[in-house]
Amino acid sequence: MRFRLRSPRRLAQVLLAAARRDRDEVEKYLDDRPEEWEALVVATPSDAADVLEELYPDAAADLIGDLDPSDAADLFEEISPELAAELLTSLDPTLAGSILSETVPDHAADLIGELDDGTATVLLAKMSPEAAAAARELLIYPADSAGGLMTRDIAVLPLGLVAGEATERIRQLREQYEDLSYVYVADSDGRLVGVVSFRDLVFARPGDPLDGFMVSEPVSVTTFTDREEVAELAQRYHLRGIPVTDGSGILLGMVTTDSVLETIFEEASEDFAASVGAGIEETVYSPMRRAVRGRTPWLIVNLVLSLFIAFIVERQTGVISSEPVLAALMPVIALLGGNGGAQSLAVVIRSLAADDIPGSRVLSIITRQMGVGLLIGLTLAVLTAGATAILITSNVFQSSAEASRVAAVVGLATLVNLTWGSLAGTGIPLALRRIGLDPAVASSIFLTLTTDALGFGGFLLVASIFLV
């Protein structure tokens, strides 16, 4: 196999497609041409990471071993943390330590945090003293806090400089800074007093004092601020980075745009996982024990709730035995109610995530969503009733009662369950927020309970009144 492609990105796309068909062939190709692999990593590490993730771990580790530690560090920043931790474990500890030493401190701390304590201790000892110290400083903070996300490589200038002096200082130290979106201003004690955008600094007159055009008392967070709040602040105030201070206002670092975007994605993923009762920290690479521990509790809850629904149905076996067609129609009612409720649930959780539901609007939102469910319920009630009548009169469904009576019961049950589903889908996440819980936590499980209970129990109750 030989690719004659000038564009590294195009080469990565071809290799990625080939790896999905035949990993061994791509591994051999890259092993025979280390210069092409190195050029690909240097030119576009994110695309190279996609190729690497498709290969077997042993082959991926060999390819990483062929790279300069600084290039490998760039590659590790693009690999998923779980896979990166697995690869670090398989590398020679000295090489792994060299790579971590070249990795930016906040990302190095994230990778070390994915390792078991023994491996983490070994690799920290293999890192350069400066890099290890920087990583240890960040590891004291929770991974989902501003302290765990921040980088310390930021431009900080003392109060009292003019624009020309500030620009010259940054020019001399530019290689030390990971992000120059903002330049922070601190007093003699290191407390944050202002921020200047790099653009404003460049276009300021050389003699303009920093305190004349800086933003005083900028938006900031502390080291233990939750990452979700950090992301909300960045979105609300359209910031490209947020300074991080300690409890006394001493500037420690900054959460960059990349970290904010990653946080938004991870929070959305966690909310989705939580809504169906999966472990919020689980990935496809998670150990089986962690996956089982995260999923089982909610499934046990689901089992208990399912037994409750089974009890409701069992109480109505007399109705079912007299009209067996009801057993065939029960899942239709429950499914429509569940899906209708899930639609309202998705809309409300998305709005809550965007902080778009103030307390003063809760009642109007519930009323609106219930109205939507009622209108949809009326439409589908007519359709399900009509379909039921046609199926009974054509003898597809057998019933001892008149087709019109069965159809009326089905239509009424559909209307009630869809209206209730919309109400439950709206009310459950709002109620969870009201009592201080995450609205995404297992909302769909409780929604399914309510719609199934009403779909089965309510339907059979109505049928017992009008048909038996």
C-alpha positions as CSV (number, residue, x, y, z in Angstrom):
1,M,0.0,0.0,0.0
2,R,1.3,3.4,-1.0
3,F,-0.4,6.8,-0.8
4,R,0.9,9.7,-2.9
5,L,-1.0,12.5,-1.2
6,R,0.5,16.0,-0.7
7,S,-2.1,17.0,1.9
8,P,-1.4,15.6,5.4
9,R,-5.1,15.9,6.2
10,R,-6.1,14.0,3.1
11,L,-3.5,11.3,4.0
12,A,-5.1,11.1,7.5
13,Q,-8.6,10.6,6.0
14,V,-7.3,7.9,3.7
15,L,-5.5,6.1,6.5
16,L,-8.5,6.4,8.7
17,A,-10.8,4.8,6.1
18,A,-8.2,2.1,5.4
19,A,-7.7,1.4,9.2
20,R,-11.4,0.7,9.6
21,R,-11.1,-2.0,6.9
22,D,-7.8,-3.5,7.7
23,R,-5.8,-2.2,10.8
24,D,-2.9,-4.5,10.1
25,E,-2.3,-3.0,6.7
26,V,-2.2,0.6,8.0
27,E,0.0,-0.4,11.0
28,K,2.5,-2.0,8.6
29,Y,2.4,1.1,6.3
30,L,3.1,3.5,9.1
31,D,5.7,1.2,10.7
32,D,7.6,1.1,7.4
33,R,7.4,4.9,6.8
34,P,8.1,6.6,10.2
35,E,8.9,9.9,8.4
36,E,5.3,10.1,7.0
37,W,3.8,9.3,10.4
38,E,6.0,12.0,12.1
39,A,5.1,14.5,9.4
40,L,1.4,13.7,9.8
41,V,1.6,14.2,13.6
42,V,3.4,17.5,13.3
43,A,1.1,18.9,10.6
44,T,-2.3,17.8,12.0
45,P,-2.1,16.0,15.4
46,S,-5.9,15.9,15.7
47,D,-6.2,13.9,12.5
48,A,-3.3,11.7,13.4
49,A,-5.0,11.0,16.7
50,D,-8.1,9.7,14.9
51,V,-5.9,7.3,12.9
52,L,-4.1,6.2,16.1
53,E,-7.4,5.5,17.9
54,E,-8.4,3.0,15.1
55,L,-5.2,0.9,15.6
56,Y,-4.5,-1.8,18.1
57,P,-3.1,-0.5,21.4
58,D,0.3,-2.3,21.0
59,A,0.7,-0.8,17.5
60,A,-0.3,2.6,18.7
61,A,2.2,2.5,21.5
62,D,5.0,1.5,19.0
63,L,4.1,4.5,16.8
64,I,4.1,6.9,19.7
65,G,7.6,5.5,20.7
66,D,8.9,6.6,17.3
67,L,8.0,10.2,17.9
68,D,9.9,13.1,19.6
69,P,8.4,13.6,23.1
70,S,7.1,17.1,22.2
71,D,5.3,15.8,19.1
72,A,3.9,12.9,21.1
73,A,2.7,15.4,23.7
74,D,0.8,17.3,21.0
75,L,-0.8,14.0,19.9
76,F,-1.8,13.0,23.4
77,E,-3.7,16.2,23.8
78,E,-6.0,15.1,21.0
79,I,-6.5,11.5,22.1
80,S,-9.4,10.6,24.4
81,P,-8.3,10.6,28.1
82,E,-9.1,6.9,28.6
83,L,-7.2,5.7,25.6
84,A,-4.3,8.1,26.4
85,A,-4.1,6.7,29.9
86,E,-4.0,3.1,28.5
87,L,-1.2,4.1,26.1
88,L,0.8,5.8,28.8
89,T,0.6,2.6,30.9
90,S,1.9,0.5,28.0
91,L,4.9,2.8,27.3
92,D,8.3,2.7,28.9
93,P,7.9,4.8,32.1
94,T,10.9,7.0,31.1
95,L,9.4,7.8,27.7
96,A,5.9,8.3,29.2
97,G,7.4,10.7,31.8
98,S,9.2,12.6,29.0
99,I,5.9,13.0,27.1
100,L,4.1,14.2,30.1
101,S,6.8,16.7,30.8
102,E,6.2,18.2,27.3
103,T,2.4,18.2,27.8
104,V,0.8,21.4,29.0
105,P,0.3,21.1,32.8
106,D,-3.5,21.1,32.8
107,H,-3.7,18.3,30.3
108,A,-0.9,16.3,31.9
109,A,-2.8,16.5,35.2
110,D,-5.9,15.2,33.5
111,L,-4.0,12.2,32.1
112,I,-2.3,11.4,35.4
113,G,-5.7,11.6,37.0
114,E,-6.9,8.8,34.8
115,L,-4.2,6.4,36.0
116,D,-4.2,4.2,39.1
117,D,-2.2,5.6,42.1
118,G,0.8,3.3,41.6
119,T,1.3,4.2,37.9
120,A,0.7,7.9,38.6
121,T,3.4,7.9,41.2
122,V,5.9,6.2,38.9
123,L,5.2,8.6,36.0
124,L,5.4,11.7,38.2
125,A,8.8,10.6,39.4
126,K,9.9,10.2,35.7
127,M,8.7,13.7,34.8
128,S,10.9,16.8,35.0
129,P,10.7,18.4,38.5
130,E,9.1,21.5,37.1
131,A,6.4,19.6,35.1
132,A,5.7,17.2,38.0
133,A,5.3,20.1,40.4
134,A,2.9,21.9,38.0
135,A,0.8,18.8,37.6
136,R,0.7,18.1,41.3
137,E,-0.6,21.6,42.0
138,L,-3.5,21.0,39.6
139,L,-4.2,17.4,40.9
140,I,-5.3,18.8,44.3
141,Y,-8.4,20.2,42.7
142,P,-11.4,18.1,41.6
143,A,-11.3,17.2,37.9
144,D,-14.7,18.9,37.3
145,S,-13.7,22.2,39.0
146,A,-12.2,25.3,37.6
147,G,-8.9,24.5,39.3
148,G,-8.8,21.1,37.6
149,L,-9.4,22.7,34.2
150,M,-7.2,25.8,34.4
151,T,-3.9,26.4,32.8
152,R,-1.2,28.4,34.7
153,D,0.5,29.6,31.5
154,I,-1.1,33.0,31.3
155,A,0.1,36.5,30.6
156,V,0.1,38.5,33.8
157,L,1.3,42.1,34.0
158,P,1.8,44.3,37.1
159,L,-0.4,47.3,37.6
160,G,1.3,50.6,36.6
161,L,2.7,49.7,33.2
162,V,1.8,51.5,30.0
163,A,0.7,49.8,26.8
164,G,4.2,50.0,25.1
165,E,5.9,48.4,28.1
166,A,3.2,45.7,28.4
167,T,3.6,44.8,24.7
168,E,7.3,44.5,25.0
169,R,7.1,42.2,28.0
170,I,4.7,39.9,26.2
171,R,6.9,39.9,23.1
172,Q,9.9,38.8,25.2
173,L,8.0,36.0,27.0
174,R,5.6,35.0,24.3
175,E,6.8,31.4,24.2
176,Q,5.7,30.9,27.8
177,Y,2.1,31.6,27.2
178,E,-0.4,29.0,26.1
179,D,-3.2,31.5,25.4
180,L,-3.0,35.2,24.7
181,S,-6.7,35.9,24.3
182,Y,-6.5,38.0,27.4
183,V,-3.7,39.7,29.4
184,Y,-4.4,39.9,33.1
185,V,-3.4,42.7,35.4
186,A,-2.5,42.0,39.0
187,D,-1.5,44.2,41.9
188,S,1.7,43.8,43.9
189,D,0.2,41.0,46.0
190,G,-0.8,39.1,42.9
191,R,-4.5,39.9,43.2
192,L,-6.5,40.1,40.0
193,V,-7.5,43.8,39.3
194,G,-8.3,43.8,35.6
195,V,-8.1,42.2,32.2
196,V,-7.1,43.5,28.8
197,S,-7.9,41.8,25.5
198,F,-4.9,41.3,23.4
199,R,-6.5,43.2,20.6
200,D,-7.0,46.3,22.8
201,L,-3.4,46.1,24.0
202,V,-2.0,45.9,20.4
203,F,-4.1,48.9,19.2
204,A,-3.5,51.1,22.3
205,R,-1.2,54.0,22.1
206,P,2.3,53.1,23.6
207,G,1.9,55.7,26.4
208,D,-1.6,54.7,27.5
209,P,-1.6,53.3,31.1
210,L,-3.1,49.8,31.4
211,D,-5.5,50.9,34.1
212,G,-6.9,53.4,31.6
213,F,-8.3,50.8,29.2
214,M,-8.4,47.5,31.1
215,V,-11.7,46.0,32.3
216,S,-11.7,46.4,36.1
217,E,-13.2,43.7,38.3
218,P,-13.5,41.1,35.5
219,V,-15.7,38.0,35.6
220,S,-13.7,35.4,37.5
221,V,-14.2,32.0,39.3
222,T,-12.5,30.3,42.2
223,T,-10.6,27.1,42.0
224,F,-13.5,25.0,43.3
225,T,-16.2,26.5,41.0
226,D,-18.0,23.7,39.2
227,R,-17.1,23.4,35.5
228,E,-20.8,23.7,34.5
229,E,-20.9,27.2,36.1
230,V,-17.7,28.1,34.4
231,A,-19.2,27.2,31.0
232,E,-22.4,29.1,31.8
233,L,-20.4,32.2,32.6
234,A,-18.3,31.9,29.4
235,Q,-21.5,31.6,27.3
236,R,-23.4,34.4,29.1
237,Y,-20.6,37.0,28.9
238,H,-19.1,35.8,25.5
239,L,-15.7,35.2,27.0
240,R,-12.8,33.4,25.4
241,G,-11.3,32.5,28.8
242,I,-12.1,33.0,32.5
243,P,-9.5,33.9,35.2
244,V,-9.3,31.6,38.2
245,T,-8.5,33.0,41.6
246,D,-8.1,31.6,45.1
247,G,-10.4,32.6,48.0
248,S,-8.5,35.8,48.6
249,G,-8.5,36.9,44.9
250,I,-4.9,35.8,44.1
251,L,-4.8,35.1,40.3
252,L,-3.8,31.4,39.7
253,G,-4.6,30.7,36.1
254,M,-7.3,30.7,33.4
255,V,-9.8,28.3,32.0
256,T,-9.3,28.5,28.2
257,T,-11.9,28.4,25.4
258,D,-10.9,24.8,24.5
259,S,-11.6,23.7,28.1
260,V,-14.9,25.5,28.1
261,L,-16.0,23.9,24.9
262,E,-14.9,20.5,26.1
263,T,-16.9,21.1,29.3
264,I,-20.0,21.9,27.4
265,F,-19.7,18.7,25.4
266,E,-19.0,16.6,28.5
267,E,-21.9,18.1,30.5
268,A,-24.3,17.3,27.6
269,S,-23.0,13.8,27.4
270,E,-23.3,13.3,31.2
271,D,-26.8,14.7,31.2
272,F,-27.8,12.3,28.5
273,A,-26.2,9.3,30.3
274,A,-27.9,10.4,33.6
275,S,-31.3,10.7,32.0
276,V,-31.3,7.0,31.2
277,G,-29.7,5.9,34.4
278,A,-26.2,5.2,33.0
279,G,-23.0,6.1,34.9
280,I,-22.2,9.7,34.2
281,E,-18.5,9.0,34.1
282,E,-18.8,5.8,32.1
283,T,-17.3,5.5,28.6
284,V,-16.8,2.6,26.2
285,Y,-13.3,2.2,27.7
286,S,-14.5,2.1,31.3
287,P,-13.7,-1.1,33.3
288,M,-16.6,-3.5,33.5
289,R,-16.8,-3.2,37.2
290,R,-17.3,0.5,37.0
291,A,-19.9,0.2,34.3
292,V,-21.9,-2.4,36.2
293,R,-21.7,-0.3,39.4
294,G,-23.0,2.7,37.6
295,R,-25.8,1.1,35.7
296,T,-27.2,-1.5,38.1
297,P,-28.8,0.8,40.8
298,W,-31.1,2.5,38.4
299,L,-32.1,-0.8,36.8
300,I,-33.0,-2.1,40.2
301,V,-35.2,1.0,40.6
302,N,-36.6,0.2,37.2
303,L,-37.3,-3.4,38.3
304,V,-39.3,-2.2,41.3
305,L,-41.3,0.2,39.3
306,S,-42.0,-2.4,36.6
307,L,-43.3,-4.8,39.3
308,F,-45.6,-2.0,40.5
309,I,-47.0,-1.7,36.9
310,A,-47.3,-5.5,36.7
311,F,-49.3,-5.4,39.9
312,I,-51.7,-2.8,38.4
313,V,-52.2,-5.0,35.3
314,E,-52.7,-8.1,37.4
315,R,-55.5,-6.4,39.3
316,Q,-57.4,-6.0,36.0
317,T,-57.0,-9.5,34.6
318,G,-60.8,-9.9,34.7
319,V,-61.2,-7.0,32.2
320,I,-58.5,-8.5,29.9
321,S,-60.0,-12.0,30.0
322,S,-63.4,-10.6,29.0
323,E,-61.9,-8.5,26.2
324,P,-58.6,-10.0,25.1
325,V,-58.2,-7.3,22.4
326,L,-57.3,-4.9,25.2
327,A,-54.1,-6.7,25.8
328,A,-53.1,-6.0,22.3
329,L,-53.9,-2.3,22.6
330,M,-52.3,-1.6,26.0
331,P,-48.7,-1.2,24.6
332,V,-50.0,1.3,22.0
333,I,-51.4,3.6,24.6
334,A,-48.4,3.4,26.9
335,L,-45.9,3.9,24.0
336,L,-47.7,7.0,22.7
337,G,-47.8,8.5,26.2
338,G,-44.1,7.7,26.8
339,N,-42.9,9.1,23.5
340,G,-45.1,12.3,23.9
341,G,-43.7,12.8,27.4
342,A,-40.1,12.2,26.2
343,Q,-40.5,15.0,23.7
344,S,-41.6,17.5,26.4
345,L,-38.8,16.1,28.7
346,A,-36.2,16.8,26.0
347,V,-37.4,20.4,25.4
348,V,-37.5,21.2,29.1
349,I,-34.1,19.7,30.0
350,R,-32.5,21.5,27.0
351,S,-34.0,24.8,28.3
352,L,-32.9,24.1,31.8
353,A,-29.3,23.4,30.6
354,A,-29.3,26.8,28.9
355,D,-30.7,28.4,32.1
356,D,-33.7,29.5,30.1
357,I,-36.5,28.8,32.6
358,P,-36.8,31.5,35.3
359,G,-38.9,30.6,38.3
360,S,-41.6,33.1,37.3
361,R,-42.2,31.3,34.0
362,V,-42.6,27.7,35.4
363,L,-46.4,27.7,35.6
364,S,-46.8,29.1,32.1
365,I,-44.4,26.6,30.7
366,I,-46.2,23.7,32.3
367,T,-49.5,25.0,31.0
368,R,-48.1,25.5,27.5
369,Q,-46.6,22.0,27.3
370,M,-49.8,20.5,28.7
371,G,-51.7,22.3,26.0
372,V,-49.4,20.9,23.4
373,G,-49.9,17.4,24.7
374,L,-53.7,17.9,24.7
375,L,-53.8,19.1,21.1
376,I,-51.5,16.2,20.0
377,G,-53.6,13.9,22.1
378,L,-56.8,15.0,20.3
379,T,-55.2,14.3,16.9
380,L,-53.9,10.9,17.8
381,A,-57.0,10.0,19.7
382,V,-59.0,10.3,16.5
383,L,-56.4,8.3,14.5
384,T,-56.1,5.5,17.1
385,A,-59.8,5.3,17.5
386,G,-60.4,5.1,13.8
387,A,-57.6,2.5,13.3
388,T,-59.1,0.4,16.1
389,A,-62.6,0.5,14.7
390,I,-61.3,-0.5,11.2
391,L,-59.3,-3.4,12.6
392,I,-62.2,-4.7,14.6
393,T,-64.8,-4.4,11.9
394,S,-62.4,-6.1,9.4
395,N,-61.9,-8.9,11.9
396,V,-58.2,-8.3,12.3
397,F,-58.9,-7.8,16.0
398,Q,-61.6,-9.9,17.7
399,S,-63.9,-8.2,20.2
400,S,-67.2,-9.1,21.8
401,A,-68.1,-5.5,22.2
402,E,-69.1,-3.0,19.6
403,A,-66.2,-1.6,17.5
404,S,-67.3,1.9,18.2
405,R,-67.2,1.4,22.0
406,V,-63.8,-0.1,21.9
407,A,-62.6,2.6,19.6
408,A,-64.0,5.3,22.0
409,V,-62.2,3.8,24.9
410,V,-58.9,3.6,23.0
411,G,-59.3,7.2,21.8
412,L,-60.1,8.5,25.3
413,A,-57.1,6.6,26.8
414,T,-54.8,8.0,24.1
415,L,-56.0,11.6,24.8
416,V,-55.5,11.3,28.6
417,N,-52.1,9.5,28.4
418,L,-50.6,11.9,25.9
419,T,-51.8,14.9,27.9
420,W,-50.4,13.3,31.1
421,G,-47.2,12.4,29.4
422,S,-46.6,16.0,28.4
423,L,-47.4,17.2,31.9
424,A,-45.1,14.6,33.5
425,G,-42.3,15.2,30.9
426,T,-42.4,18.9,31.9
427,G,-43.0,18.6,35.6
428,I,-40.5,15.9,36.5
429,P,-37.3,17.8,35.6
430,L,-38.7,21.1,37.0
431,A,-39.6,19.3,40.3
432,L,-36.1,17.8,40.5
433,R,-34.5,21.2,40.0
434,R,-36.9,22.6,42.7
435,I,-35.6,20.2,45.3
436,G,-32.0,20.8,44.3
437,L,-31.3,17.7,42.2
438,D,-29.9,17.5,38.7
439,P,-32.9,17.6,36.3
440,A,-31.3,15.1,34.0
441,V,-30.9,12.4,36.6
442,A,-33.0,9.4,35.6
443,S,-35.8,11.7,34.4
444,S,-36.8,9.3,31.7
445,I,-37.1,6.4,34.2
446,F,-39.6,8.3,36.3
447,L,-41.4,9.5,33.1
448,T,-41.7,5.9,31.9
449,L,-43.1,4.8,35.2
450,T,-45.9,7.4,35.2
451,T,-46.9,7.0,31.5
452,D,-46.8,3.2,31.7
453,A,-48.8,3.2,35.0
454,L,-51.4,5.4,33.4
455,G,-51.2,3.8,30.0
456,F,-51.9,0.3,31.4
457,G,-53.8,1.0,34.6
458,G,-55.8,3.9,33.3
459,F,-56.7,2.2,30.0
460,L,-57.9,-0.9,31.8
461,L,-59.9,1.2,34.3
462,V,-61.7,3.1,31.5
463,A,-62.3,-0.2,29.7
464,S,-63.8,-1.8,32.8
465,I,-66.3,1.1,33.1
466,F,-67.4,1.2,29.5
467,L,-66.9,-2.3,28.1
468,V,-67.4,-4.8,30.9
